[in-house]
Amino acid sequence: MAKKSFFVEHYKKCWEFLCESRWYVVFALGIFGITFLIGFAYPVFFREEIFGFLAGMVEALNGKSVVELIAYIFLNNLKAGFLAIVLGVTVGIFPFVIAIVNGYLVGFVAREAVAQEGIVVLWQLAPHGIFELPAILLSIGIGLRLGSQVVGGLWLVACGKNGGIKKKLKYNFVEGLRFFVFVILPLLLVAGIIEGILIGVLG
């Protein structure tokens, strides 16, 4: 009973924090969506760099067992999600850049896949991102919220009003990490398992 109560309490706080952060998540989704459309409609920017990145990723995955693939994908996504939150302290610049880069990259890859295999291939690619993309977008949204708090705090300090700034920053940082552990981490674990199996078993 105590264990159940422990999880209920944490997930209740996570839900409350998500509701408070919803517009930051919506903003992250908007940036991702716009850059996705740019990558899909105009896949002309950084083509060589992207193909080089994709080739390096394929090489890194080549020869790995299903378990190794799951671990590799999970840890890489975990690192990206964690940094998107923690580095929100850079006045939101880092998570904002992650949203742009990921949106364009996914759009670019989707366009190339459609050009080679046809529009039906998008349904085959969907399972790869069904858990990963929401987790990353949630991380970006929380990072943007933390960044906005830093900007607001700096503004208040500049105006000579610093009451409660540290308390607000601590609250957002602690709740962001709680949300990362109880929501984002499980999503990324499920994403790693699905992607690892799809890549390792189904190719």
N, C-alpha and C positions, 0 to 999 in steps of 0.2 A: 504493500500500500504506500509506504514511504517513497519507494522508487517511482511508483506511478505518479505520486504527487510532485516529485522532483521534476519529472519531465513535463507534466502539465503546467507547472509554474513557469518553467523556462520557455515553453512554446507559447504560453499566454503572453509573456513579455515580448517574445519575437514577433507575434502578431500585432501587438500594440505598436512596436517600433516600425514594422512594415507599413502600418496605416499612417503613421506620422511621416514616413519617408516616401509615400506613394508618388508624389509629384516629381521627386528626384528620379525615381525609377521610370516614370512615364517620359521624363526628359531624356534619360539614357536610351530608352527604347526609340524615341523620336530621332535622336542623333544616329543611332544604329540603323534605323530604317532608311533615313535619307542617304547615308553613305552606302548602304546596301544597294539602293536603287542606282546610285552613281556607278558603283562597281559593276553592277549587272548591265546597265545601259551603255556605259562608256568605260569599258575595261582597257583603258589606254595608258593609265598612269602606273609607273613603277613595275612594268611587266617583267623585265629581266630580274629585278629584285624578288618579285613574288615567285616566279618560276624557280629561282635559286633557292628560296626559302622552302618551297614545296618539295623540291628535289632533296634538300637536306633532311626534311622531315621523313620522306619515304625511306631514305638511307638509314635514318635513326631507327625506324620501325622494322626494317628488313631483318629477317632472321630471328626475331623475338618470338617466344612462345606466347600463348594467350594470356597467361598470368603476367608475364613480363610486359605485354602490351597494355594490359589493364593498369598495372602499376605505373608505367611510363605516362600514359594519358592522364591518369588521375593526379599524379604529382605535378605534372606541368600545368594542368587546369587549376589545381589547388594553389599553386604559386601565383598564377595570374589573378585569381580571385582575391587572394590575400593582399597582394600588392595594390590591387584596384581600390581596396578599402583603406588600408593603412596609409598609402601614399596620397590619399585624399587631402592630407594635411598640406600638400603643395598647392593650396588654394583651389583644389579641384582640377588642376591641369592634367595630372597623370591619368585619372579615370576618364577625363574627357577625351584625351588622346587615344586611350584604349578603345573607347566606343567608336571613334572614327576609324581607327585601323582595323578593328574586327569587322565593322560593318562593310567597309570597302573590300576587305579580303574575302569575306563570305560571299558578297555579291559577285566579285571577280571569279571566284572558283565556281559558283553556281552557273555563271554565264559560259565559262569554258566547258563545263560538264554538259550543259544543254547543247552547245555547239557541236560537241562530239557524239553525244548519245541521244539527244532529243529531250523534249520537255518532261517525258515520263521519268527521267533520271532523278528529278527533284524529289519524287516520292521515295526513291531508294536512299537519297541522302538525308531525308528528314529524321530517321531514327538516330543519326549521328549527333544531332543538335537538340533533340527534344527536351533533354534535361540540362545539357551543357550551356546552351544559350541563355535560358532563364537564370541559371545560377550566376553566369558572368554578368548579365544585365543587372541583376539584383546587387551584385558586388559593386558595379560601377555606380549605381544609384546611391548606395550607402556612402561610397567614396565622395560622390558629388555633394551629398549632404554634409559630410564632415568638412569638405572644402569650403562650403558656403558658410559654415559656422566659423571657420578660421577667418574668412574675409570679413564677416560681420564683427568678429572679435577685434580684428585689427582696426576696423572703422571706429568702433566704440572707444578703443584705446586712443586713437588719434583725436577723438572728440573729448577725451578726458573722462570717459565713462567706462569703467572696467568692471563694474559690479556683476558678479555671477558668470563671467566669461569662462573661467577655468572649470566651473561646475558644469556648464553646458558642454564644453569640449570633452570633459571626462565622461559625461553621460553618453554622448554620441559615440565616443570611442569604445567604451565598455559595451554598450548595447550593440554596436556594429560587430564587435568580436563575438558576442553571444549569438547574434544572428548568423554569423559565419560558421560557428561550430555546430549549431543545431539545425540550420536550414541549408546553407550553401554547401557545406562539406558533404552531407548525405546525398544531395543532388549530384554533386560532382563524382561521388563514388558510384552511384547508379549509372551515370553517363560513362564513366571509365569502363565499367563492366560491359555495358551494351556495345560501346565502340570497340573495345578489345575483342569481344566475341565476333562482332561483324567483320572486323579486319582480319583477325586470326583464323577464323573458321570459314567464313563466307568469302573472304578476299575482298 
